[in-house]
Amino acid sequence: SMTLREHALSLFRSAVGTVRPTAMLKRAVKLQGDGCPQLLVKGRAFPVKRNLYLVGFGKAVLGMAAAAEEILGDHLVRGIISVPLGIQESLQRAGMREMLLKPHSKIQVIEGAKNNLPDPEALKGADAIQELVKGLTADDLLLVLISGGGSALLPAPIPPILLEEKEKLTKMLASQGAAIQELNIIRKTLSLLKGGGLARLAYPAQVVSLILSDVIGDPVDIIASGPTAASSHSIQDCLRILGKYNLLHHLPKSVETVLSSSPIRPSAPEDYSHVCNIIIGSNTLALDEAKHQAEGLGYAALILSTAVCGEVSCVAALYCELIRLGCLSFAGLREGSPSDEVRRNLLQLAADLEIPSLNFAEFLQALQGLGSERPVCILAGGETTVQLQGNGKGGRNQELALRVGLGLHKAQATQVSPAPGRCEIIFLSGGTDGQDGPTEAAGAFCSPELVGEALQEGLDAEVFLSNNDSYTFFSQFQGGNHLLVTGLTGTNVMDIQAILIRA
């Protein structure tokens, strides 16, 4: 029989597999009929008459474009995609040929946005995309491929603003503590293509956007700054944010020019009836697949949430208490003081984290109703944050796994965990893009024994955590075999966590 760890790895791989570009595109897009062919996208039909163009931008777009070209064949006239610097070489090295375009592809690839920051190369890509889109007519069909990282790959400031000026303003806002939503509102307002700009330029062509979401809740106007979705923000919002951070009198001349010449309120709601935005891949899709696989392996499986966010230490505390509750159920202690205390702790932690649209009381009821006949699998997804205190090496998934390991170790040491040793437990956290922080690992595994065994090897988890050095800890512990290493996956739908418990 497989170990829990092998099970956890298999669930992670199947979740990622279902949101790989080729699988996603083939599920969502079909070309049908010979006489007057139609492009079928999630059940909607668009007529095709040798008038099909493609543009794309984002970290997963190269694989999406390769799959799209295979489906579209000769019907595709021309395409341009803007993708991260070095991605073709990385995928080639990793042997992921299905993610690369064929030698005589009609799609031009422009690489840019080094370190995920807009740069002159990304600007070149955005300019080329803009030129292609501007020339389209009512007879044309434009397929737009969008994934996370698309915002940095599509920088096109409204003239006369220069890229450096827009970057400088963004950095000034960030240094004043502006939230990411506020930064995005400013970026969209000063951009030709973001905030629905690309769709407006493509009018009157029919626009079909296929979107791989890396944002909690899958909001189409936020993913890659919403180039094909109407912006819900106005110049007024922009001025309010700049005023809030006392920057109205420190703006580059070009930004002042653009802001003063824009209408304060949109004259009329813009018509986006020529646009069809479709989410074809998301964290929800990945977790549903993992749940299906877990049930096939004999687990009673539950999905906690696809929107787990917040500081890793708080999220780790939540997962540790969930594991305690799972073990209490196996010990037959569903009611009574230990169980009630854990439930109270959990409700408090969940309230502190404010996970969107999670009914936690309902989830706990479902968890306690699972019975002790089958092993239990709890799945979750989202994106946590790490407050940096040290200068070690790691990523949010490795830090989360190590913090869960430490929490389980402390619970065992103080005997608050019921009948230690009665339950076998594994916890996994991994990034679906195969990269967790500046490391080659996607994440890590932990068990209640991890921290104790590491101490015997002279490795103190708390010391490593105080320096945000989870990667070094996992690399040195047992030859790095607790690291989750998948290589680049060519996709990205945030992170996935799995808790497996069996008696």
C-alpha positions as semicolon CSV with decimal commas, in nm:
position;residue;x (nm);y (nm);z (nm)
1;S;0,000;0,000;0,000
2;M;0,114;0,357;-0,070
3;T;0,242;0,583;0,204
4;L;0,047;0,896;0,300
5;R;0,326;1,098;0,148
6;E;0,292;0,918;-0,186
7;H;-0,082;0,982;-0,171
8;A;-0,028;1,354;-0,101
9;L;0,216;1,383;-0,392
10;S;-0,022;1,202;-0,626
11;L;-0,309;1,440;-0,527
12;F;-0,090;1,746;-0,588
13;R;0,022;1,617;-0,928
14;S;-0,334;1,539;-1,040
15;A;-0,454;1,886;-0,927
16;V;-0,176;2,056;-1,126
17;G;-0,227;1,821;-1,423
18;T;-0,588;1,930;-1,464
19;V;-0,490;2,300;-1,501
20;R;-0,196;2,244;-1,735
21;P;-0,247;2,456;-2,049
22;T;-0,292;2,168;-2,295
23;A;-0,554;1,988;-2,084
24;M;-0,741;2,312;-2,010
25;L;-0,750;2,441;-2,366
26;K;-0,863;2,106;-2,505
27;R;-1,148;2,093;-2,253
28;A;-1,257;2,452;-2,321
29;V;-1,201;2,500;-2,696
30;K;-1,305;2,293;-2,996
31;L;-1,315;2,358;-3,370
32;Q;-1,622;2,209;-3,531
33;G;-1,756;2,162;-3,884
34;D;-1,587;2,181;-4,224
35;G;-1,813;2,390;-4,452
36;C;-1,849;2,694;-4,226
37;P;-1,645;2,599;-3,919
38;Q;-1,723;2,727;-3,571
39;L;-1,506;2,781;-3,270
40;L;-1,682;2,632;-2,969
41;V;-1,570;2,785;-2,639
42;K;-1,736;2,632;-2,331
43;G;-2,053;2,573;-2,531
44;R;-2,061;2,912;-2,707
45;A;-2,018;2,915;-3,087
46;F;-1,820;3,171;-3,290
47;P;-1,807;3,148;-3,673
48;V;-1,455;3,119;-3,818
49;K;-1,366;3,228;-4,171
50;R;-0,985;3,254;-4,197
51;N;-1,006;3,562;-3,979
52;L;-0,877;3,435;-3,651
53;Y;-0,604;3,624;-3,461
54;L;-0,442;3,547;-3,127
55;V;-0,266;3,755;-2,859
56;G;-0,159;3,656;-2,510
57;F;0,042;3,757;-2,204
58;G;0,130;3,580;-1,880
59;K;0,342;3,310;-1,721
60;A;0,133;3,019;-1,855
61;V;0,059;3,166;-2,198
62;L;0,331;2,989;-2,396
63;G;0,175;2,648;-2,327
64;M;-0,175;2,790;-2,380
65;A;-0,070;2,930;-2,721
66;A;0,092;2,600;-2,828
67;A;-0,230;2,412;-2,743
68;A;-0,449;2,679;-2,909
69;E;-0,247;2,668;-3,232
70;E;-0,280;2,290;-3,243
71;I;-0,660;2,319;-3,212
72;L;-0,699;2,612;-3,456
73;G;-0,466;2,485;-3,728
74;D;-0,481;2,679;-4,057
75;H;-0,766;2,898;-3,934
76;L;-0,517;3,104;-3,733
77;V;-0,388;3,396;-3,941
78;R;-0,137;3,544;-3,696
79;G;-0,054;3,574;-3,327
80;I;0,173;3,757;-3,081
81;I;0,239;3,658;-2,720
82;S;0,438;3,829;-2,444
83;V;0,590;3,578;-2,199
84;P;0,848;3,583;-1,915
85;L;1,216;3,614;-2,001
86;G;1,387;3,276;-2,042
87;I;1,071;3,065;-2,032
88;Q;1,127;2,895;-2,370
89;E;1,473;2,782;-2,267
90;S;1,351;2,664;-1,924
91;L;1,070;2,455;-2,074
92;Q;1,308;2,315;-2,338
93;R;1,555;2,215;-2,066
94;A;1,276;2,055;-1,863
95;G;1,179;1,847;-2,168
96;M;0,831;2,005;-2,180
97;R;0,808;2,018;-2,559
98;E;0,426;2,018;-2,564
99;M;0,443;2,368;-2,409
100;L;0,657;2,507;-2,692
101;L;0,542;2,637;-3,029
102;K;0,623;2,436;-3,342
103;P;0,913;2,560;-3,564
104;H;0,688;2,719;-3,830
105;S;0,436;2,869;-3,587
106;K;0,229;3,170;-3,693
107;I;0,266;3,303;-3,339
108;Q;0,547;3,546;-3,262
109;V;0,695;3,515;-2,910
110;I;0,837;3,818;-2,727
111;E;1,008;3,756;-2,392
112;G;1,035;4,027;-2,128
113;A;0,949;4,142;-1,773
114;K;1,266;4,018;-1,605
115;N;1,196;3,943;-1,234
116;N;0,827;4,003;-1,308
117;L;0,884;4,379;-1,356
118;P;0,777;4,575;-1,666
119;D;1,083;4,652;-1,882
120;P;1,161;4,777;-2,236
121;E;1,126;4,422;-2,376
122;A;0,778;4,383;-2,226
123;L;0,692;4,728;-2,366
124;K;0,800;4,604;-2,711
125;G;0,563;4,307;-2,672
126;A;0,276;4,533;-2,562
127;D;0,336;4,767;-2,859
128;A;0,331;4,476;-3,106
129;I;0,007;4,341;-2,955
130;Q;-0,146;4,689;-2,968
131;E;-0,058;4,725;-3,339
132;L;-0,213;4,389;-3,428
133;V;-0,532;4,455;-3,232
134;K;-0,584;4,810;-3,366
135;G;-0,615;4,687;-3,725
136;L;-0,899;4,437;-3,667
137;T;-1,243;4,467;-3,830
138;A;-1,598;4,352;-3,752
139;D;-1,530;4,031;-3,950
140;D;-1,236;3,932;-3,729
141;L;-1,221;3,706;-3,425
142;L;-0,955;3,778;-3,162
143;L;-0,859;3,505;-2,917
144;V;-0,690;3,652;-2,606
145;L;-0,493;3,423;-2,372
146;I;-0,441;3,560;-2,020
147;S;-0,268;3,422;-1,711
148;G;-0,105;3,552;-1,394
149;G;0,200;3,771;-1,451
150;G;0,022;3,924;-1,751
151;S;0,018;4,271;-1,597
152;A;0,400;4,313;-1,604
153;L;0,410;4,169;-1,958
154;L;0,164;4,422;-2,101
155;P;0,294;4,768;-2,002
156;A;0,168;5,044;-2,235
157;P;0,153;5,380;-2,057
158;I;-0,076;5,642;-2,214
159;P;0,148;5,890;-2,404
160;P;0,325;6,112;-2,313
161;I;0,388;5,901;-1,996
162;L;0,714;5,703;-2,013
163;L;0,750;5,353;-1,869
164;E;1,013;5,478;-1,617
165;E;0,776;5,754;-1,497
166;K;0,491;5,510;-1,442
167;E;0,727;5,272;-1,258
168;K;0,859;5,554;-1,040
169;L;0,505;5,656;-0,943
170;T;0,415;5,294;-0,861
171;K;0,728;5,261;-0,644
172;M;0,648;5,591;-0,464
173;L;0,299;5,462;-0,384
174;A;0,431;5,123;-0,270
175;S;0,688;5,287;-0,040
176;Q;0,404;5,491;0,119
177;G;0,224;5,162;0,199
178;A;-0,038;5,160;-0,080
179;A;-0,226;4,828;-0,108
180;I;-0,194;4,615;-0,423
181;Q;-0,555;4,703;-0,520
182;E;-0,468;5,075;-0,503
183;L;-0,153;5,022;-0,713
184;N;-0,358;4,836;-0,973
185;I;-0,617;5,117;-0,994
186;I;-0,336;5,367;-1,070
187;R;-0,170;5,130;-1,320
188;K;-0,499;5,067;-1,502
189;T;-0,588;5,437;-1,520
190;L;-0,252;5,529;-1,675
191;S;-0,247;5,236;-1,917
192;L;-0,365;5,203;-2,277
193;L;-0,435;4,829;-2,258
194;K;-0,527;4,749;-1,896
195;G;-0,871;4,808;-1,745
196;G;-1,050;4,702;-2,065
197;G;-0,819;4,901;-2,296
198;L;-0,726;4,601;-2,512
199;A;-1,093;4,513;-2,570
200;R;-1,176;4,876;-2,659
201;L;-0,890;4,885;-2,914
202;A;-1,005;4,556;-3,071
203;Y;-1,360;4,686;-3,132
204;P;-1,550;4,604;-3,356
205;A;-1,383;4,258;-3,372
206;Q;-1,534;3,977;-3,163
207;V;-1,305;3,921;-2,860
208;V;-1,290;3,586;-2,678
209;S;-1,068;3,584;-2,369
210;L;-0,951;3,256;-2,217
211;I;-0,830;3,323;-1,864
212;L;-0,623;3,116;-1,622
213;S;-0,690;3,269;-1,280
214;D;-0,420;3,321;-1,018
215;V;-0,634;3,555;-0,805
216;I;-0,863;3,461;-0,516
217;G;-1,227;3,471;-0,632
218;D;-1,131;3,481;-1,005
219;P;-1,224;3,849;-1,070
220;V;-1,175;3,908;-1,447
221;D;-1,112;4,282;-1,400
222;I;-0,819;4,212;-1,162
223;I;-0,639;3,914;-1,327
224;A;-0,349;4,069;-1,527
225;S;-0,520;4,407;-1,454
226;G;-0,825;4,316;-1,667
227;P;-0,728;4,410;-2,026
228;T;-1,054;4,270;-2,163
229;A;-1,288;4,361;-1,877
230;A;-1,461;4,691;-1,805
231;S;-1,281;4,877;-1,527
232;S;-1,498;4,965;-1,231
233;H;-1,269;5,260;-1,148
234;S;-1,256;5,619;-1,271
235;I;-1,005;5,905;-1,278
236;Q;-1,179;6,018;-0,957
237;D;-1,059;5,701;-0,777
238;C;-0,708;5,762;-0,909
239;L;-0,701;6,121;-0,777
240;R;-0,838;6,007;-0,440
241;I;-0,556;5,749;-0,399
242;L;-0,285;5,998;-0,503
243;G;-0,432;6,249;-0,255
244;K;-0,441;5,991;0,024
245;Y;-0,062;5,939;-0,009
246;N;0,013;6,313;-0,061
247;L;0,145;6,258;-0,414
248;L;-0,079;6,494;-0,609
249;H;0,189;6,765;-0,607
250;H;0,479;6,531;-0,683
251;L;0,356;6,385;-1,012
252;P;0,561;6,375;-1,332
253;K;0,437;6,640;-1,580
254;S;0,323;6,366;-1,823
255;V;0,099;6,202;-1,558
256;E;-0,056;6,542;-1,477
257;T;-0,125;6,592;-1,851
258;V;-0,301;6,255;-1,884
259;L;-0,505;6,297;-1,566
260;S;-0,618;6,650;-1,653
261;S;-0,719;6,560;-2,009
262;S;-0,926;6,255;-1,909
263;P;-1,298;6,297;-1,842
264;I;-1,360;6,290;-1,466
265;R;-1,651;6,050;-1,509
266;P;-1,699;5,814;-1,803
267;S;-1,952;5,989;-2,032
268;A;-2,158;5,673;-2,078
269;P;-2,118;5,314;-1,963
270;E;-1,896;5,152;-2,222
271;D;-2,034;4,870;-2,429
272;Y;-1,840;4,545;-2,397
273;S;-2,097;4,332;-2,582
274;H;-1,825;4,230;-2,834
275;V;-1,626;4,063;-2,551
276;C;-1,666;3,718;-2,400
277;N;-1,446;3,654;-2,090
278;I;-1,416;3,288;-1,989
279;I;-1,224;3,145;-1,692
280;I;-1,084;2,813;-1,815
281;G;-0,858;2,726;-1,521
282;S;-0,859;2,810;-1,150
283;N;-0,770;2,685;-0,803
284;T;-1,128;2,554;-0,770
285;L;-1,085;2,330;-1,075
286;A;-0,753;2,195;-0,939
287;L;-0,896;2,120;-0,593
288;D;-1,206;1,949;-0,736
289;E;-0,975;1,713;-0,928
290;A;-0,766;1,643;-0,615
291;K;-1,085;1,567;-0,417
292;H;-1,203;1,326;-0,688
293;Q;-0,864;1,149;-0,680
294;A;-0,861;1,134;-0,297
295;E;-1,203;0,967;-0,294
296;G;-1,070;0,717;-0,550
297;L;-0,788;0,636;-0,304
298;G;-1,045;0,564;-0,031
299;Y;-1,039;0,894;0,160
300;A;-1,332;1,087;0,298
301;A;-1,237;1,419;0,134
302;L;-1,342;1,777;0,208
303;I;-1,241;2,109;0,052
304;L;-1,194;2,378;0,318
305;S;-1,163;2,678;0,082
306;T;-0,998;2,798;-0,240
307;A;-0,937;3,140;-0,080
308;V;-0,704;3,069;0,214
309;C;-0,507;3,389;0,268
310;G;-0,332;3,563;0,557
311;E;-0,002;3,544;0,743
312;V;0,159;3,195;0,735
313;S;0,186;3,169;1,114
314;C;-0,193;3,219;1,155
315;V;-0,274;2,980;0,868
316;A;-0,034;2,720;1,019
317;A;-0,212;2,750;1,356
318;L;-0,546;2,688;1,183
319;Y;-0,414;2,376;1,005
320;C;-0,261;2,239;1,329
321;E;-0,595;2,269;1,511
322;L;-0,777;2,107;1,215
323;I;-0,535;1,813;1,239
324;R;-0,603;1,788;1,615
325;L;-0,977;1,779;1,551
326;G;-0,929;1,509;1,286
327;C;-0,729;1,296;1,532
328;L;-0,992;1,344;1,806
329;S;-1,253;1,209;1,565
330;F;-1,038;0,901;1,501
331;A;-1,001;0,851;1,875
332;G;-1,382;0,854;1,896
333;L;-1,376;1,181;2,096
334;R;-1,622;1,379;1,889
335;E;-1,786;1,549;2,185
336;G;-1,658;1,664;2,522
337;S;-1,394;1,903;2,647
338;P;-1,089;1,846;2,419
339;S;-1,307;1,850;2,111
340;D;-1,504;2,158;2,222
341;E;-1,185;2,346;2,305
342;V;-1,035;2,273;1,961
343;R;-1,359;2,380;1,793
344;R;-1,354;2,711;1,985
345;N;-0,990;2,770;1,887
346;L;-1,068;2,696;1,524
347;L;-1,366;2,931;1,507
348;Q;-1,153;3,208;1,658
349;L;-0,863;3,148;1,414
350;A;-1,099;3,141;1,116
351;A;-1,260;3,467;1,232
352;D;-0,915;3,630;1,264
353;L;-0,812;3,518;0,913
354;E;-1,136;3,641;0,749
355;I;-1,118;3,385;0,466
356;P;-1,367;3,505;0,199
357;S;-1,701;3,318;0,170
358;L;-1,608;3,041;0,415
359;N;-1,879;2,908;0,647
360;F;-1,641;2,753;0,897
361;A;-1,901;2,621;1,142
362;E;-2,060;2,429;0,855
363;F;-1,721;2,291;0,749
364;L;-1,647;2,170;1,107
365;Q;-1,983;1,997;1,118
366;A;-1,903;1,816;0,792
367;L;-1,556;1,720;0,921
368;Q;-1,695;1,576;1,244
369;G;-1,964;1,389;1,056
370;L;-1,711;1,191;0,851
371;G;-1,687;0,897;1,090
372;S;-1,366;0,705;1,170
373;E;-1,399;0,420;0,918
374;R;-1,207;0,592;0,636
375;P;-0,890;0,802;0,633
376;V;-0,953;1,176;0,602
377;C;-0,825;1,422;0,340
378;I;-0,869;1,799;0,384
379;L;-0,780;2,012;0,081
380;A;-0,739;2,389;0,054
381;G;-0,598;2,651;-0,180
382;G;-0,518;3,021;-0,199
383;E;-0,215;3,234;-0,129
384;T;-0,060;3,309;0,209
385;T;0,181;3,591;0,296
386;V;0,511;3,586;0,485
387;Q;0,632;3,873;0,701
388;L;1,005;3,881;0,642
389;Q;1,220;3,914;0,952
390;G;1,536;3,743;0,831
391;N;1,734;3,707;0,510
392;G;1,717;3,329;0,469
393;K;1,602;3,139;0,163
394;G;1,255;2,995;0,124
395;G;0,902;3,051;0,001
396;R;0,557;3,077;0,158
397;N;0,477;2,706;0,103
398;Q;0,797;2,577;0,263
399;E;0,756;2,817;0,554
400;L;0,394;2,708;0,602
401;A;0,491;2,338;0,604
402;L;0,770;2,400;0,857
403;R;0,538;2,604;1,082
404;V;0,276;2,328;1,072
405;G;0,550;2,075;1,160
406;L;0,658;2,291;1,454
407;G;0,298;2,334;1,574
408;L;0,236;1,957;1,565
409;H;0,566;1,893;1,748
410;K;0,473;2,137;2,027
411;A;0,123;1,988;2,056
412;Q;0,273;1,640;2,098
413;A;0,533;1,761;2,348
414;T;0,260;1,910;2,570
415;Q;0,032;1,609;2,518
416;V;-0,253;1,829;2,395
417;S;-0,277;1,606;2,092
418;P;-0,496;1,304;2,169
419;A;-0,323;0,968;2,187
420;P;-0,006;1,072;1,997
421;G;0,097;0,793;1,767
422;R;-0,262;0,678;1,717
423;C;-0,284;0,883;1,397
424;E;-0,060;0,894;1,094
425;I;-0,048;1,249;0,955
426;I;0,107;1,423;0,653
427;F;0,075;1,787;0,551
428;L;0,174;1,921;0,208
429;S;0,184;2,276;0,075
430;G;0,293;2,356;-0,282
431;G;0,280;2,626;-0,549
432;T;0,105;2,505;-0,865
433;D;0,364;2,683;-1,084
434;G;0,635;2,453;-0,942
435;Q;0,827;2,743;-0,789
436;D;0,811;2,852;-0,426
437;G;1,009;3,170;-0,370
438;P;1,358;3,191;-0,524
439;T;1,410;2,812;-0,493
440;E;1,377;2,508;-0,720
441;A;1,120;2,355;-0,482
442;A;0,744;2,395;-0,523
443;G;0,687;2,349;-0,149
444;A;0,736;2,088;0,124
445;F;0,585;1,802;0,329
446;C;0,579;1,773;0,707
447;S;0,463;1,526;0,971
448;P;0,438;1,548;1,353
449;E;0,778;1,371;1,376
450;L;0,965;1,615;1,151
451;V;1,085;1,870;1,410
452;G;1,190;1,610;1,669
453;E;1,388;1,410;1,411
454;A;1,551;1,730;1,286
455;L;1,661;1,821;1,640
456;Q;1,842;1,485;1,658
457;E;2,030;1,591;1,343
458;G;2,117;1,921;1,514
459;L;1,865;2,128;1,314
460;D;1,644;2,362;1,519
461;A;1,331;2,453;1,318
462;E;1,263;2,765;1,529
463;V;1,607;2,909;1,451
464;F;1,554;2,856;1,077
465;L;1,204;3,009;1,092
466;S;1,328;3,319;1,274
467;N;1,551;3,383;0,970
468;N;1,281;3,286;0,711
469;D;1,519;3,008;0,609
470;S;1,282;2,716;0,551
471;Y;1,450;2,605;0,227
472;T;1,789;2,563;0,398
473;F;1,620;2,364;0,678
474;F;1,447;2,125;0,436
475;S;1,760;2,093;0,216
476;Q;1,972;1,986;0,514
477;F;1,713;1,760;0,678
478;Q;1,726;1,395;0,560
479;G;1,894;1,493;0,233
480;G;1,609;1,724;0,128
481;N;1,355;1,444;0,087
482;H;1,078;1,653;0,248
483;L;1,101;1,912;-0,031
484;L;0,834;1,899;-0,298
485;V;1,024;1,932;-0,628
486;T;0,816;1,918;-0,946
487;G;1,005;2,146;-1,186
488;L;0,827;2,425;-1,376
489;T;0,469;2,320;-1,450
490;G;0,384;2,584;-1,712
491;T;0,067;2,678;-1,522
492;N;-0,026;2,883;-1,213
493;V;-0,344;2,876;-1,003
494;M;-0,193;2,982;-0,668
495;D;-0,111;2,725;-0,396
496;I;-0,257;2,393;-0,282
497;Q;-0,250;2,238;0,067
498;A;-0,343;1,883;0,164
499;I;-0,384;1,727;0,509
500;L;-0,404;1,345;0,518
501;I;-0,491;1,159;0,839
502;R;-0,537;0,788;0,894
503;A;-0,564;0,579;1,207
